[in-house]
């Protein structure tokens, strides 16, 4: 599961990090508070990590179900 999670995280890492950076810059220029930016940054990083773990678990379950049926899933999942 851990390896699948890292593979899922690597697929979306660049996009997510760019989105997090853009959101943090927007929050800073609207609030001018570093603490708000820091809290949002940490929250978004944890959410990206948990989202990758969740996505890997869903992919693992789908692969397991396909194996039981004798099917193969598309590798793009």
Secondary structure, DSSP 4 states (H G I P E B T S, - for coil): -HHHHHHHHHHHHHHHHHHHHHHHHHHHHHH--HHHHHHHHHHHHHHHHHHHHHHHHHHHHHHHHHHHHT----TT-
